[in-house]
Amino acid sequence: MRNPSLIFYCCLLLVVLLSNCQAEAPIDQANNNLPVFLGKKRTTLTNVTAYARPHEEPLAQLHPGTQLLFTGLVSSRLYTSYYQQDTLTQPYLQIQLSPQQTAWVFGHPAYFSVQESPLTWQWNNRLQAVMPTEAFNRYQELATVWRQEDQASVLLLAFQATRSLRNELTKALADYPTLSLTAAQDLLPGCLAYQDHRHLSWWIDFNAWQTRSAATAAPDDDALFHFYRTRIYPPDGIEYRFPAWSFPVSSTQAHSLLGRGIHLRILQQLDSLNQQYPLATTEWQYLCELLVDDSANPQTTFWEDFPLIRTELQALIKFPGTLLLPEQRRYLAHCLENLANPAQQSKRVNFRER
């Protein structure tokens, strides 16, 4: 059954986006829905090499002052180049070299007279290169919504879009050299950029999202972000990788704290919040899914010993609330059955004593 609150949010988001796009130049539909900011004339500021194909054989040398027309096409990946002792990771951009011929130039803003912010121009080019067109369009829509002062009707969808884009972008950039941390800091709203094992990603800062929700006077959103900030990611309200039901032993590994009652208490609170704030139902369900997966996933390892784990699993299975679905109860029961096997226990439980 479709969630009526989610449909309501989607309709409102569409209205906001359409109202903000009416005054903008139309997008060239024949050009793969690519944004019009590239389809402008630029003047070269230095000698620039034009290539027949990205990063392949040179085609022509463009001298300072040459007028270029960008077609809007961007290479399907990023490339690394060196410019005045700097390592640059950018896509190639297609230009109209003549009425009959196109070529590709490396997308470094120092090469061209860029009217926009050079940093914005670079990131738009990069995102267009590494993300599907649909995801890039969502990013542009999100940036438009985040600039609105009144977001009471769309803040939850903006948050969910940000989380989805963060995950997609982190994966898309994983194969490239680390991009500037400072330059990436304000790319995604309500997020903090960081480098992990020479890769770039973003933590969600729930303090920023609750500040927004408080300003928009949206009680459901405010309750959600307050819960994230104080119960899921305490004490500072920033994601920092592991939620409250995990015991981290390194930056990449954590054990479940099932058996301490944390899972049951959070589930009880989620069920109560779902009844009080139904407009955020999709997020209460999302958190419930994370909680169940941490409890029952075959890859999960546990900090506590089996008797404590068994007691809490039994309580979760019998939980009387409505948020926990029948299939999730079966998933938990299956986990309990597996953990009753001593061989499973020897591999997965009581990491406190190891």
Secondary structure, DSSP 8 states (H G I E B T S, - for coil): ---HHHHHHHHHHHHHHHHHHTTS---BGGGTTB-GGGSSEEEBSS-EEEESSTTSSEEEEE-TT-EEEEEEEE-SS-EEEEETTEEEEE-EEEEEEETTEEEEEE--GGGB--SS-HHHHHHHHHHHHHS-HHHHHHHHHHHHHHT-S--TTTHHHHHHHHHHHHHHHHHHHTTS----HHHHTTSSTTEEEEEETTEEEEEEBHHHHHHHHHHHT-HHHHHHHHHIIIIISTTTSB--S--TTEEESSSS-EEE-TTSSHHHHHHHHHHHHHHH-GGGHHHHHHHHHHHHHHHH-TT--BSS-HHHHHHHHHHHHT--SSSS-HHHHHHHHHHHHHHTSHHHHHHHS-GGG-
